[in-house]
Amino acid sequence: MNLSENILRAACMLYVTAIFFLWPATGSANTDMHALGDPIQKRLEAALESQVMLFEGAVAYAPAVLQDIYWTRAYQPAWIGAEGPRPQMDALLNAIRRAGQDGLKPEEYHFSEITALASEWRKSRESNLPFPVARQIDLELLVTDALVAYGFHLLNGRVNPEKLYPDWASYSKDFHLPAVIDTIMNDGQPEAAFQRLMPQDPLYRDLRQAFAVYKDIAESGGWPTIPESRKRGKEDHHHYLSLLKQRLRLTGDLPPAEAPESADDDKNLKAAVRRFQKRHGLQANGVVGPATLKEMNVPVEKRIEQIRINLERLRWLPEKIGRRHILVNIADFMLTVFQDDRVIMDMPIVVGKLDQRTFTFSAKMTYLELNPYWNIPKAIAEKEILPEVKKDPEYLTKKKIRVLEYRRYEDKEIDAAVIDWLKIRPDKLRYSFRQDPGPGNALGRIKFMFPNKFNIYLHDTPERHLFKRKRRTFSHGCIRIAKPIDLAEYLLKNERGWDRRKILAEIGRGKRQIVSLSSAIDVHIVYLTAWTNPQGDVQFHNDIYEGDTILLQALNEKPRAIVPDDLRPPVK
């Protein structure tokens, strides 16, 4: 710490101390507790030296953050007084007790240790016995550490996605968490503050509600296991139908039973099966085949885990997702455009292969490109283009691919016929390839650009047949969309002179053209295997990239340490 920082710190200490002594109401009310300042300071400074703080068998998540918090308070306690634990401690405990509603665990926020210490202190007072100062300090610091960790997890997520996924792009929140912590410690009203810290978008709100519903189902005994439908006898089939209806009613796919049974029962049951199938990404034919039966018999506890995993993913999104935004859900193979929480359009998409996955991140779309070139990435050139050229010397001509060689400040086109391709090894390829605009271009006739470090974008495709597939993992990482003209029309509707007719006319000219958007639109590429649609129906889809298992393991490990830099808002 330099001289100016020391002077500033000393001045702040003198100011806070003066308030305690010159304001009689505050000073007299805290006369006994004011003596705790020195031992609290020593405990925190010792923790910084050893980089660990232990109390009651618990380890602090944020000792350096606690040091900052208590320095601004002149090391005075917030949660305890001369009479023991203060009411605001109980208010905080009640809020943390409800952490399970967000898929978090109260016990990870020192809940048992705090409850036990507070109870022991109260019993000591009832018996007129002293309670050790060291344990009073334990209680004070445990509560603040719990507040910091819980608030941080609600705002940013419990798991650091950048540690879990090396290529993840995470987003700092504008919300100033230290100010929220300070407010809670001063006014003792945490519930409203915690509500503001959690994501405010409907995706999170609705999935959180679904989480409560599925937990209620589990607490009531779960749902029955459905046997295979084998019509060996009227009684067995009746039992099968009874179990099937019970299963579908529990998750709201089949309305509550009406008495007496009507002639529409079979039709209603088939509609309920179709609704279940749609929610689980299955072919909605109304027939309980092996795939449908398998999804029906997934235990409710597994579905609860799946929702918990995806609540965590939603906490990783930027704080503001945008009044108008594009949501790409990789696991659903769908793109949806939202405006004011309304669905404007949606469409099927094709995403990256298992070994060339589409990354998850958020960015802002700023322009469109009509009749784009395809600058073929180096990895694709080496693994796919070069082998094809070796097999067929006319391959480049047929695909309208040009060969470029980098020269200083520019790329120079090379005649492909003068190159002996058979002698070129993939790791020695010093040429690059660019495909001309046209109907056969791999990007189709239009691409949508939102600059990002992964070089991923949305684009048209000539391979329209792939949109008919159920599992659409065929791209090199970029996202192919089924309705590029519809999306372009929506994005350009407020741009002067642009409408659907002009978009088609400009594409028909065949010349590359950049069209800037006067107002950028947020794009969020997410990986959600459980979510709710705008109608409130819970969706469960397959974990195509096997990300759920990794995240669940991380959620079940000890939470990470929190340092002061984690709580600072991003620099604008």
C-alpha positions as a printed Julia matrix, in Angstrom:
572×3 Matrix{Float64}:
   0.0     0.0     0.0
   1.47    3.39   -1.0
   1.6     6.57    1.11
  -1.53    8.19   -0.41
  -3.56    5.02    0.24
  -2.37    4.96    3.86
  -3.37    8.61    4.33
  -6.81    7.99    2.8
  -7.36    4.91    4.91
  -6.35    6.73    8.1
  -8.68    9.61    7.27
 -11.6     7.23    6.73
 -10.86    5.49   10.03
 -10.82    8.83   11.88
 -14.09    9.85   10.26
 -15.9     6.61   11.15
 -14.49    6.66   14.69
 -15.62   10.27   15.13
 -19.17    9.27   14.22
 -19.22    6.6    16.91
 -18.01    9.0    19.61
 -19.8    12.21   18.58
 -23.22   10.67   17.92
 -24.52    9.68   21.35
 -27.36    7.45   20.18
 -25.06    5.25   18.11
 -22.15    5.28   20.53
 -24.14    4.47   23.64
 -26.11    1.72   21.94
 -22.93   -0.03   20.84
 -20.63    0.64   23.76
 -20.04   -3.04   24.49
 -19.83   -4.12   20.87
 -17.42   -1.32   19.94
 -14.75   -3.3    21.81
 -15.08   -6.08   19.2
 -13.52   -3.89   16.52
  -9.95   -4.71   17.46
 -10.35   -8.53   17.63
 -12.36   -8.52   14.37
  -9.59   -6.56   12.67
  -6.91   -8.94   13.99
  -8.89  -12.0    12.88
  -9.32  -10.64    9.37
  -5.68   -9.56    9.03
  -4.51  -12.98   10.17
  -6.77  -14.6     7.57
  -5.25  -12.47    4.81
  -1.75  -13.59    5.8
  -2.66  -17.28    5.87
  -5.17  -16.92    2.98
  -7.68  -19.03    4.91
 -10.2   -18.31    7.62
 -11.68  -21.08    9.75
 -14.57  -20.85   12.16
 -16.67  -23.62   13.67
 -15.18  -26.02   11.14
 -16.31  -23.85    8.21
 -13.99  -22.17    5.72
 -14.72  -18.61    4.57
 -15.34  -18.1     0.87
 -14.23  -14.47    0.79
 -11.78  -13.42    3.54
 -10.29  -10.6     1.46
 -13.78   -9.3     0.67
 -14.64   -9.4     4.37
 -11.53   -7.33    5.08
 -12.73   -4.66    2.66
 -16.26   -4.69    4.09
 -15.22   -4.37    7.71
 -12.56   -1.77    7.02
 -15.27    0.56    5.72
 -17.26   -0.19    8.91
 -14.29    0.52   11.22
 -14.48   -3.23   12.0
 -17.79   -2.83   13.82
 -20.26   -5.76   13.81
 -23.52   -5.7    11.87
 -25.26   -8.89   12.97
 -24.6    -9.08   16.72
 -25.16   -6.69   19.62
 -24.68   -6.61   23.35
 -27.9    -8.62   23.7
 -26.78  -11.31   21.24
 -27.82  -11.94   17.6
 -29.8    -9.08   16.07
 -33.12   -9.5    14.22
 -31.51   -8.74   10.85
 -29.5   -11.96   11.23
 -32.74  -13.93   11.4
 -34.03  -12.09    8.32
 -30.9   -13.08    6.4
 -31.15  -16.7     7.57
 -34.77  -16.85    6.41
 -33.69  -15.61    2.98
 -30.84  -18.12    2.75
 -33.2   -20.89    3.88
 -35.04  -20.32    0.57
 -31.88  -20.68   -1.54
 -33.18  -24.05   -2.69
 -35.81  -22.26   -4.79
 -32.97  -21.21   -7.12
 -31.25  -24.58   -7.16
 -28.71  -23.48   -4.54
 -28.09  -25.16   -1.19
 -28.61  -23.32    2.14
 -26.05  -25.52    3.85
 -23.34  -24.13    1.55
 -23.89  -20.7     3.11
 -22.9   -21.73    6.64
 -26.57  -22.17    7.52
 -26.06  -24.96   10.08
 -23.03  -23.3    11.7
 -24.78  -19.93   12.0
 -27.97  -21.46   13.38
 -26.06  -23.53   15.93
 -23.9   -20.6    17.11
 -26.87  -18.24   17.42
 -28.85  -20.85   19.37
 -25.92  -21.54   21.68
 -25.44  -17.83   22.41
 -29.14  -17.37   23.19
 -29.1   -20.35   25.54
 -26.03  -18.93   27.29
 -27.84  -15.65   27.87
 -30.89  -17.47   29.23
 -28.57  -19.21   31.72
 -26.71  -15.95   32.49
 -23.5   -17.48   31.19
 -20.87  -15.55   29.19
 -20.43  -16.36   25.5
 -16.78  -16.32   24.33
 -15.79  -13.26   22.32
 -14.0   -15.46   19.76
 -17.25  -17.29   19.05
 -19.19  -14.03   18.81
 -16.74  -12.97   16.11
 -17.16  -16.36   14.43
 -20.88  -15.75   14.2
 -20.51  -12.19   12.88
 -18.05  -13.14   10.14
 -19.89  -16.33    9.18
 -23.06  -14.36    8.5
 -21.28  -11.76    6.37
 -19.39  -14.44    4.45
 -22.7   -16.21    3.79
 -24.21  -12.94    2.54
 -21.31  -12.32    0.16
 -21.32  -15.87   -1.26
 -25.09  -16.12   -1.66
 -25.4   -12.7    -3.26
 -22.5   -13.42   -5.61
 -23.96  -16.79   -6.66
 -27.39  -15.3    -7.37
 -25.87  -12.57   -9.5
 -23.1   -14.42  -11.34
 -23.69  -18.13  -10.87
 -22.19  -20.59   -8.44
 -19.75  -22.06  -10.98
 -17.23  -20.05  -12.99
 -18.02  -21.02  -16.62
 -14.59  -19.92  -17.83
 -12.97  -22.51  -15.56
 -15.43  -25.19  -16.67
 -15.28  -24.4   -20.39
 -11.95  -22.89  -21.56
 -13.52  -21.06  -24.52
 -16.48  -19.64  -22.62
 -17.11  -15.89  -22.85
 -18.46  -14.7   -19.5
 -20.01  -11.34  -18.71
 -19.49   -9.08  -15.72
 -22.68   -7.6   -14.31
 -23.27   -3.88  -13.96
 -24.96   -4.5   -10.62
 -22.66   -3.2    -7.86
 -22.74   -6.08   -5.39
 -20.72   -4.36   -2.58
 -23.37   -1.62   -2.43
 -26.11   -4.24   -2.1
 -24.17   -6.01    0.66
 -23.69   -2.72    2.49
 -27.4    -1.93    2.24
 -28.41   -5.33    3.61
 -25.97   -5.06    6.51
 -27.37   -1.63    7.39
 -31.12   -2.09    6.93
 -31.43   -5.84    7.59
 -33.88   -6.41    4.69
 -32.24   -8.97    2.38
 -35.24  -10.49    0.59
 -35.92   -7.61   -1.83
 -32.2    -7.19   -2.51
 -31.78  -10.88   -3.37
 -34.78  -10.68   -5.72
 -32.99   -7.91   -7.62
 -29.76   -9.89   -7.83
 -31.23  -12.93   -9.55
 -31.87  -12.79  -13.34
 -34.95  -10.74  -14.21
 -35.75  -12.24  -17.61
 -38.81  -14.51  -18.09
 -36.62  -17.5   -18.98
 -35.24  -17.61  -15.44
 -38.47  -16.65  -13.71
 -40.53  -19.34  -15.45
 -37.93  -22.09  -15.07
 -37.67  -21.22  -11.37
 -41.42  -21.73  -11.06
 -41.17  -25.05  -12.88
 -38.43  -26.08  -10.46
 -40.86  -25.61   -7.56
 -43.53  -27.69   -9.32
 -41.19  -30.62   -9.98
 -39.88  -30.52   -6.42
 -43.47  -30.72   -5.18
 -44.01  -33.77   -7.41
 -40.91  -35.39   -5.91
 -42.02  -34.66   -2.34
 -45.38  -36.25   -3.12
 -43.72  -39.49   -4.21
 -42.83  -38.79   -7.82
 -44.57  -40.31  -10.82
 -45.28  -43.97  -11.6
 -43.15  -46.14  -13.86
 -45.01  -46.92  -17.06
 -44.69  -50.53  -18.26
 -44.57  -51.46  -21.93
 -48.04  -51.54  -23.45
 -48.77  -55.18  -24.06
 -52.44  -55.85  -24.5
 -52.51  -59.34  -22.99
 -55.74  -58.76  -21.2
 -58.37  -56.13  -20.54
 -57.37  -55.77  -16.87
 -53.65  -55.33  -17.63
 -54.41  -52.74  -20.31
 -56.73  -50.87  -17.97
 -53.94  -50.73  -15.37
 -51.5   -49.48  -18.02
 -53.89  -46.71  -19.08
 -54.46  -45.73  -15.46
 -50.7   -45.33  -14.85
 -50.23  -43.47  -18.13
 -52.97  -40.97  -17.29
 -51.58  -40.46  -13.78
 -48.13  -39.79  -15.22
 -49.42  -37.26  -17.76
 -51.65  -35.47  -15.26
 -48.79  -34.94  -12.82
 -46.87  -32.86  -15.38
 -49.94  -31.08  -16.74
 -49.94  -32.8   -20.13
 -53.39  -34.3   -19.45
 -56.1   -32.17  -17.8
 -57.59  -33.35  -14.46
 -59.99  -36.29  -14.69
 -63.64  -35.65  -15.36
 -66.38  -37.96  -14.12
 -67.93  -39.81  -15.73
 -65.48  -40.66  -18.5
 -66.45  -39.23  -21.88
 -66.17  -40.52  -25.4
 -63.36  -37.99  -25.96
 -61.04  -39.69  -23.46
 -58.98  -41.53  -26.1
 -58.63  -38.34  -28.16
 -57.61  -36.34  -25.08
 -55.09  -38.99  -24.07
 -53.48  -39.0   -27.51
 -53.28  -35.18  -27.44
 -51.64  -35.37  -24.0
 -49.04  -37.83  -25.3
 -48.31  -35.5   -28.23
 -47.88  -32.59  -25.85
 -45.47  -34.65  -23.75
 -43.53  -35.64  -26.87
 -43.22  -32.02  -28.04
 -41.9   -30.99  -24.63
 -39.21  -33.66  -24.82
 -38.07  -33.1   -28.4
 -39.69  -36.27  -29.73
 -41.76  -36.97  -32.83
 -45.25  -35.87  -31.79
 -47.31  -38.79  -33.13
 -49.31  -39.56  -29.99
 -47.95  -43.12  -29.81
 -46.16  -44.29  -26.65
 -43.24  -46.0   -28.37
 -39.85  -46.93  -26.85
 -38.4   -43.38  -27.07
 -41.48  -41.82  -25.45
 -41.61  -44.52  -22.77
 -37.94  -43.92  -21.96
 -38.53  -40.19  -21.42
 -41.65  -40.82  -19.33
 -39.71  -43.12  -17.02
 -36.87  -40.68  -16.32
 -37.16  -40.2   -12.51
 -38.44  -36.83  -11.32
 -35.19  -36.39   -9.37
 -33.27  -36.41  -12.66
 -35.57  -33.75  -14.07
 -35.02  -31.64  -10.95
 -31.25  -31.96  -11.48
 -31.7   -30.95  -15.11
 -33.64  -27.82  -14.16
 -31.08  -26.94  -11.49
 -28.28  -27.19  -14.06
 -30.05  -24.84  -16.44
 -30.96  -22.28  -13.76
 -27.21  -22.01  -13.24
 -26.61  -21.49  -16.98
 -29.17  -18.69  -17.05
 -27.29  -16.93  -14.24
 -24.29  -16.74  -16.59
 -26.14  -14.59  -19.12
 -25.6   -10.82  -19.24
 -27.62   -8.87  -16.72
 -29.71   -7.29  -19.49
 -30.6    -9.57  -22.4
 -32.19   -6.77  -24.41
 -35.74   -5.62  -25.07
 -35.23   -6.99  -28.58
 -32.98  -10.02  -28.89
 -32.24  -13.24  -30.74
 -31.99  -16.41  -28.66
 -30.25  -19.42  -30.19
 -30.66  -22.61  -28.17
 -28.11  -25.14  -29.38
 -29.74  -28.09  -27.59
 -33.16  -27.24  -29.08
 -31.81  -26.63  -32.62
 -33.98  -23.5   -32.72
 -33.6   -19.73  -33.11
 -36.21  -17.42  -31.59
 -36.58  -13.65  -32.0
 -38.06  -11.83  -29.0
 -39.37   -8.31  -28.71
 -40.8    -7.08  -25.39
 -40.99  -10.71  -24.2
 -43.09  -11.67  -27.24
 -42.0   -14.23  -29.82
 -41.7   -12.51  -33.2
 -40.49  -15.54  -35.12
 -38.68  -18.82  -34.68
 -36.95  -21.23  -37.02
 -34.94  -24.48  -37.11
 -31.17  -24.24  -37.11
 -28.16  -26.46  -37.74
 -25.37  -26.29  -35.14
 -21.82  -27.57  -34.8
 -20.76  -31.2   -34.9
 -19.65  -32.88  -31.68
 -15.99  -32.26  -32.56
 -16.65  -28.72  -33.88
 -19.12  -27.4   -31.34
 -20.99  -24.13  -31.49
 -19.81  -21.95  -28.61
 -22.1   -20.25  -26.12
 -21.76  -16.49  -25.75
 -23.58  -13.18  -26.17
 -22.81  -10.42  -28.67
 -24.45   -7.62  -30.66
 -25.44   -8.05  -34.29
 -24.35   -4.95  -36.19
 -24.58   -5.8   -39.9
 -25.71   -8.23  -42.57
 -23.78   -9.38  -45.6
 -25.62  -10.18  -48.84
 -23.95  -12.56  -51.31
 -21.04  -13.22  -48.93
 -17.7   -14.7   -49.71
 -16.72  -17.71  -47.64
 -13.2   -17.29  -46.35
 -12.56  -20.92  -45.58
 -11.0   -21.45  -42.12
  -7.54  -22.98  -42.03
  -8.65  -26.16  -40.24
 -11.35  -26.83  -42.85
  -8.91  -26.07  -45.68
  -6.42  -28.62  -44.32
  -8.86  -31.38  -43.37
 -11.52  -31.09  -46.08
 -10.61  -28.88  -49.05
  -7.05  -30.12  -49.68
  -8.03  -33.85  -49.75
 -10.83  -33.06  -52.24
  -8.43  -31.13  -54.5
  -6.0   -34.05  -54.48
  -8.79  -36.4   -55.55
 -10.24  -34.08  -58.2
  -8.13  -31.32  -59.82
 -11.35  -29.62  -60.99
 -12.84  -29.49  -57.49
 -11.92  -25.84  -56.89
 -13.33  -24.74  -60.25
 -16.59  -26.63  -59.7
 -17.06  -25.09  -56.26
 -15.98  -21.61  -57.4
 -13.18  -21.55  -54.83
 -10.21  -19.25  -55.4
  -6.69  -19.89  -54.14
  -5.02  -16.99  -52.31
  -1.48  -16.48  -51.11
  -0.68  -13.87  -48.5
   1.63  -11.16  -49.7
   2.54   -8.11  -47.66
  -0.57   -6.02  -47.03
  -2.74   -8.06  -49.4
  -3.82  -11.49  -50.61
  -2.74  -12.41  -54.13
  -4.81  -14.83  -56.2
  -2.89  -17.85  -57.5
  -3.77  -20.01  -60.49
  -4.7   -23.37  -58.95
  -3.55  -25.21  -62.08
   0.1   -24.31  -61.53
   0.19  -25.87  -58.05
   1.21  -29.5   -57.58
  -1.4   -30.29  -54.93
  -0.25  -33.9   -54.49
   3.04  -32.71  -52.98
   1.42  -30.42  -50.38
   1.03  -31.74  -46.88
  -1.85  -30.36  -44.74
   0.56  -28.97  -42.13
   2.56  -27.21  -44.89
  -0.41  -25.6   -46.64
   0.51  -21.93  -47.15
  -2.46  -21.07  -49.31
  -5.91  -19.97  -48.23
  -9.22  -20.54  -49.99
 -12.15  -18.24  -50.66
 -15.46  -19.3   -52.17
 -17.2   -16.78  -54.45
 -20.8   -15.67  -53.83
 -23.46  -17.73  -55.53
 -26.12  -20.41  -55.04
 -23.5   -23.02  -54.15
 -21.7   -20.91  -51.56
 -21.57  -22.72  -48.22
 -22.92  -19.59  -46.49
 -25.84  -19.31  -48.87
 -26.9   -15.84  -49.97
 -26.82  -14.0   -46.64
 -24.99  -13.99  -43.33
 -25.66  -12.13  -40.09
 -22.67  -10.73  -38.26
 -22.16  -10.12  -34.54
 -18.38   -9.73  -33.99
 -16.97  -12.24  -31.49
 -13.7   -13.96  -30.68
 -15.01  -17.33  -31.91
 -15.73  -16.07  -35.45
 -19.22  -17.57  -35.27
 -22.19  -16.1   -37.12
 -25.65  -16.97  -38.49
 -25.96  -17.77  -42.17
 -28.06  -19.21  -44.96
 -27.16  -22.62  -46.45
 -27.72  -24.45  -49.75
 -28.16  -27.7   -47.79
 -31.85  -27.16  -47.03
 -32.54  -30.87  -46.53
 -30.7   -30.84  -43.19
 -33.5   -28.85  -41.55
 -35.75  -31.92  -41.84
 -33.48  -33.9   -39.53
 -34.41  -34.21  -35.87
 -30.82  -33.97  -34.6
 -29.07  -31.21  -36.51
 -25.36  -31.24  -35.64
 -23.73  -30.84  -39.05
 -21.94  -27.46  -39.15
 -18.34  -26.48  -38.45
 -19.49  -24.31  -35.53
 -21.45  -21.52  -37.22
 -25.25  -21.58  -37.15
 -27.22  -22.28  -40.31
 -30.74  -20.89  -40.23
 -33.88  -22.05  -42.08
 -35.47  -18.62  -42.77
 -32.7   -16.12  -43.55
 -34.9   -13.84  -45.68
 -37.53  -13.61  -42.93
 -34.87  -12.71  -40.37
 -33.3   -10.13  -42.7
 -36.7    -8.57  -43.37
 -37.35   -8.21  -39.63
 -33.91   -6.72  -38.94
 -34.12   -4.23  -41.82
 -37.77   -3.21  -41.46
 -36.8     0.12  -39.86
 -33.92    0.79  -42.26
 -34.88    3.31  -44.94
 -35.54    1.78  -48.34
 -35.3    -1.83  -47.25
 -38.11   -4.34  -47.52
 -38.44   -7.96  -48.58
 -38.59   -7.06  -52.28
 -35.36   -5.06  -52.12
 -33.57   -7.77  -50.12
 -34.42  -10.35  -52.81
 -33.51   -7.92  -55.6
 -30.09   -7.15  -54.12
 -29.4   -10.83  -53.56
 -30.4   -11.47  -57.18
 -27.73   -9.04  -58.4
 -25.14  -11.46  -57.06
 -22.78   -8.78  -55.75
 -21.4    -8.8   -52.23
 -22.94   -6.03  -50.12
 -22.64   -4.96  -46.46
 -25.85   -3.67  -44.87
 -25.32   -1.99  -41.49
 -27.99   -1.98  -38.8
 -28.72    1.46  -37.35
 -29.67   -0.26  -34.09
 -27.72   -3.33  -32.98
 -29.64   -6.33  -31.69
 -28.5    -8.62  -28.88
 -27.71  -12.21  -29.79
 -27.52  -14.87  -27.08
 -26.26  -18.32  -28.03
 -27.2   -20.6   -25.15
 -27.11  -24.28  -24.32
 -30.28  -25.12  -22.41
 -31.46  -28.7   -21.95
 -34.36  -27.57  -19.73
 -36.36  -24.36  -20.18
 -39.91  -23.09  -20.48
 -41.5   -21.91  -23.7
 -43.56  -18.68  -23.85
 -46.69  -20.72  -23.05
 -45.12  -21.87  -19.78
 -44.58  -25.5   -20.83
 -41.4   -27.04  -19.43
 -39.13  -28.42  -22.15
 -36.54  -31.16  -21.67
 -34.13  -32.0   -24.48
 -31.15  -34.28  -24.93
 -27.72  -33.19  -23.71
 -26.19  -33.37  -27.21
 -22.8   -31.94  -26.16
 -22.72  -33.82  -22.84
 -22.43  -30.59  -20.88
 -24.95  -31.44  -18.16
 -22.79  -34.1   -16.51
 -19.78  -31.77  -16.3
 -21.81  -28.92  -14.85
 -23.65  -31.13  -12.34
 -20.3   -32.39  -11.05
 -19.09  -28.78  -10.67
 -22.3   -27.81   -8.85
 -21.73  -30.64   -6.4
 -18.17  -29.56   -5.62
 -17.17  -26.95   -3.05
 -17.92  -23.39   -4.28
 -14.97  -21.34   -5.47
 -13.3   -18.61   -3.44
 -14.45  -15.03   -4.04
 -11.94  -12.19   -4.24
 -12.52   -8.4    -4.26
 -12.01   -8.16   -8.05
 -14.98  -10.49   -8.54
 -17.27   -7.89   -6.96
 -16.1    -4.89   -8.94
 -18.29   -3.75  -11.84
 -16.72   -3.78  -15.33
 -14.8    -0.74  -16.51
 -16.81    1.07  -19.18
